[in-house]
Amino acid sequence: MQELFEIAHCNALFSGIEANEFSSMLSCVEGTLKDYGRGELLLQAGDPVLWVGLVIRGSVQVLRQDSDGRHSLMAQLGPGQLFGEVFACAGVQHSPVMVQACQACRILRLNYRKIISTCPSACPFHQKLIGNMLSLLAEKNLMLHQKLELLSKRTTRQRLLAYFDQIRQGASMFPLPLSREDLAAYLCVDRSAMSAELSKMQSDGLIRYQKNQVQLL
């Protein structure tokens, strides 16, 4: 339980929740652990959104299927990160996205209705959960704004530069958190065209890259 608490506590949803409250809190919000294999779907598009998930081990991808059948990467999430809360709290009846395990993973599933409503026993930590959820929704709104800003760029080069600026956190050299394939899906561009553009950007003296390391020049 201590290991589970330490991972969960990394997420802002559990900010202010003490270790001695954690077990009771899980019981209150009907928290359950479930394991998924690589490539297994945790949530399919069209499914009712009945729970939110916290990644405990492994990683998952949030994908949206385009009208032509291609998948656009919305987000890739690792241990301590949450998914499904925006749709759940908005009362979305059917999920517009799918969530898939990138690798074998363990997920802590939480009943979102139990999170956003106070319980009869007036748990001291429940008001903290509600306030934390509001903060998380504001953060996700900011992330959505950043994604829309990326997609508003007209060229692949502009999208790449905007993405680099978002993730580098002021550093001139930084690692890419996504593979080439996943980055192309996230930016909604063709992978081959993106790779060619990266080579051109290096030739033009804008960047230097090796494997997953990028340096802005």
C-alpha positions as CSV (number, residue, x, y, z in Angstrom):
1,M,0.0,0.0,0.0
2,Q,2.9,2.4,0.8
3,E,4.3,1.9,-2.8
4,L,0.9,2.5,-4.3
5,F,0.5,5.7,-2.1
6,E,3.9,7.0,-3.2
7,I,3.1,6.7,-6.9
8,A,-0.5,8.1,-6.5
9,H,0.8,11.0,-4.4
10,C,2.8,12.2,-7.4
11,N,-0.5,13.1,-9.0
12,A,-2.1,16.4,-8.0
13,L,-5.5,14.6,-7.5
14,F,-4.1,13.3,-4.2
15,S,-2.4,16.5,-3.1
16,G,-2.9,16.9,0.7
17,I,-4.0,13.3,1.2
18,E,-1.9,11.8,4.0
19,A,-0.6,8.2,4.0
20,N,-2.8,7.2,6.9
21,E,-5.9,8.4,4.9
22,F,-5.0,6.7,1.6
23,S,-6.5,3.3,2.3
24,S,-9.8,4.8,3.5
25,M,-9.9,7.1,0.6
26,L,-9.5,4.2,-1.9
27,S,-12.4,2.4,-0.2
28,C,-14.5,5.6,-0.4
29,V,-14.0,6.1,-4.1
30,E,-14.1,2.4,-4.9
31,G,-10.5,2.2,-6.1
32,T,-9.5,-1.1,-7.7
33,L,-6.3,-2.2,-9.4
34,K,-6.3,-3.9,-12.8
35,D,-3.5,-5.2,-15.0
36,Y,-3.5,-4.9,-18.8
37,G,-1.2,-6.5,-21.4
38,R,0.7,-4.6,-24.1
39,G,-1.7,-3.4,-26.9
40,E,-4.8,-4.2,-24.7
41,L,-7.6,-1.6,-24.8
42,L,-8.5,0.0,-21.5
43,L,-11.2,2.1,-23.0
44,Q,-12.7,1.9,-26.5
45,A,-14.3,4.8,-28.3
46,G,-18.0,4.8,-27.7
47,D,-17.7,3.1,-24.3
48,P,-19.4,4.8,-21.3
49,V,-17.0,6.7,-19.1
50,L,-17.6,5.2,-15.7
51,W,-14.2,5.6,-14.1
52,V,-10.9,7.5,-14.2
53,G,-7.6,5.7,-14.3
54,L,-4.3,6.4,-12.7
55,V,-1.3,4.7,-14.2
56,I,0.7,2.9,-11.6
57,R,3.0,0.9,-13.8
58,G,3.8,0.9,-17.5
59,S,2.3,3.5,-19.9
60,V,-0.8,4.1,-22.0
61,Q,-1.7,6.2,-25.0
62,V,-4.9,8.2,-25.5
63,L,-5.8,7.9,-29.2
64,R,-8.5,9.5,-31.4
65,Q,-9.6,7.7,-34.6
66,D,-9.9,10.0,-37.7
67,S,-12.6,9.5,-40.3
68,D,-10.1,7.8,-42.6
69,G,-9.3,5.2,-39.9
70,R,-6.0,6.7,-38.8
71,H,-5.2,7.2,-35.1
72,S,-4.0,10.6,-33.8
73,L,-2.1,10.5,-30.5
74,M,-3.6,12.8,-28.0
75,A,-1.3,11.9,-25.0
76,Q,1.1,9.3,-23.7
77,L,0.9,8.8,-20.0
78,G,3.2,7.1,-17.5
79,P,3.2,6.3,-13.8
80,G,1.4,8.9,-11.6
81,Q,-0.6,10.3,-14.5
82,L,-4.4,10.3,-14.8
83,F,-6.8,9.8,-17.7
84,G,-10.5,10.0,-18.3
85,E,-11.2,12.7,-15.7
86,V,-12.2,15.4,-18.3
87,F,-14.8,13.2,-20.0
88,A,-16.1,11.7,-16.8
89,C,-16.6,15.0,-15.0
90,A,-18.2,16.5,-18.1
91,G,-20.8,13.8,-18.1
92,V,-19.8,12.5,-21.5
93,Q,-21.9,9.4,-22.2
94,H,-19.6,7.8,-24.7
95,S,-15.9,8.2,-24.9
96,P,-14.6,10.0,-28.0
97,V,-11.2,8.5,-27.6
98,M,-9.6,5.1,-27.0
99,V,-7.0,4.3,-24.3
100,Q,-4.5,1.6,-25.1
101,A,-1.6,0.0,-23.2
102,C,1.8,0.8,-24.8
103,Q,3.3,-1.9,-22.6
104,A,2.1,-4.1,-19.7
105,C,0.6,-1.8,-17.2
106,R,-1.2,-1.6,-13.9
107,I,-4.1,0.9,-13.5
108,L,-5.8,2.2,-10.4
109,R,-9.4,2.7,-11.4
110,L,-11.5,5.2,-9.4
111,N,-15.3,5.7,-9.5
112,Y,-15.4,9.4,-10.6
113,R,-18.9,9.9,-9.2
114,K,-17.5,9.0,-5.8
115,I,-14.7,11.6,-6.3
116,I,-16.8,14.6,-7.2
117,S,-19.5,14.2,-4.6
118,T,-19.3,14.2,-0.9
119,C,-20.0,11.0,0.9
120,P,-22.5,10.5,3.8
121,S,-19.7,9.9,6.3
122,A,-18.2,13.3,5.5
123,C,-14.7,12.0,5.0
124,P,-12.1,14.7,5.9
125,F,-10.2,14.1,2.7
126,H,-13.1,14.3,0.3
127,Q,-13.2,18.1,0.0
128,K,-9.5,17.9,-0.8
129,L,-10.3,15.5,-3.7
130,I,-13.0,17.7,-5.1
131,G,-10.7,20.8,-5.0
132,N,-7.8,18.8,-6.5
133,M,-10.0,17.6,-9.3
134,L,-11.0,21.2,-10.2
135,S,-7.3,22.1,-10.4
136,L,-6.6,19.1,-12.6
137,L,-9.4,20.0,-15.0
138,A,-7.9,23.5,-15.3
139,E,-4.5,22.0,-16.1
140,K,-6.0,19.7,-18.7
141,N,-7.7,22.7,-20.3
142,L,-4.3,24.3,-20.6
143,M,-2.8,21.2,-22.2
144,L,-5.7,21.2,-24.7
145,H,-4.9,24.8,-25.5
146,Q,-1.3,23.9,-26.1
147,K,-2.3,21.1,-28.5
148,L,-4.7,23.4,-30.4
149,E,-1.8,25.9,-30.6
150,L,0.4,23.2,-32.2
151,L,-2.3,22.1,-34.7
152,S,-2.9,25.8,-35.7
153,K,0.6,25.8,-37.2
154,R,0.4,25.4,-41.0
155,T,3.7,23.6,-41.7
156,T,5.4,20.6,-40.2
157,R,8.5,22.7,-39.3
158,Q,6.3,25.2,-37.4
159,R,4.6,22.4,-35.5
160,L,7.9,20.8,-34.6
161,L,9.4,24.1,-33.4
162,A,6.3,24.9,-31.4
163,Y,6.4,21.4,-29.8
164,F,10.1,21.7,-28.9
165,D,9.4,25.0,-27.3
166,Q,6.6,23.5,-25.2
167,I,8.6,20.5,-23.8
168,R,12.1,21.9,-23.4
169,Q,11.3,23.9,-20.2
170,G,13.9,26.5,-21.1
171,A,16.7,24.1,-21.8
172,S,18.6,24.2,-25.2
173,M,19.1,20.4,-25.1
174,F,16.3,18.0,-24.1
175,P,15.1,14.5,-24.7
176,L,12.0,13.7,-26.8
177,P,9.4,11.8,-24.7
178,L,7.8,10.3,-27.9
179,S,9.1,7.9,-30.6
180,R,9.2,9.3,-34.2
181,E,6.0,7.4,-35.0
182,D,4.2,8.7,-31.9
183,L,5.5,12.2,-32.4
184,A,4.1,12.3,-36.0
185,A,0.8,11.0,-34.7
186,Y,0.7,13.7,-32.0
187,L,1.5,16.5,-34.5
188,C,-0.9,15.0,-37.0
189,V,1.7,14.8,-39.8
190,D,3.1,12.1,-42.0
191,R,6.1,10.3,-40.3
192,S,8.3,10.3,-43.5
193,A,7.6,13.9,-44.1
194,M,8.4,14.8,-40.5
195,S,11.7,12.8,-40.6
196,A,12.6,14.7,-43.8
197,E,11.8,18.0,-42.2
198,L,13.9,17.2,-39.2
199,S,16.9,16.5,-41.5
200,K,16.3,19.8,-43.3
201,M,16.1,21.7,-40.0
202,Q,19.4,20.2,-39.0
203,S,20.9,21.2,-42.4
204,D,19.6,24.7,-41.9
205,G,21.3,25.0,-38.6
206,L,18.1,25.2,-36.5
207,I,18.6,22.0,-34.5
208,R,21.0,19.2,-33.9
209,Y,19.6,15.8,-33.0
210,Q,20.8,12.3,-32.2
211,K,18.4,9.5,-31.5
212,N,15.9,11.1,-29.0
213,Q,18.1,14.0,-28.0
214,V,17.4,17.4,-29.6
215,Q,19.4,20.6,-29.3
216,L,18.1,24.0,-30.4
217,L,20.8,26.0,-32.1
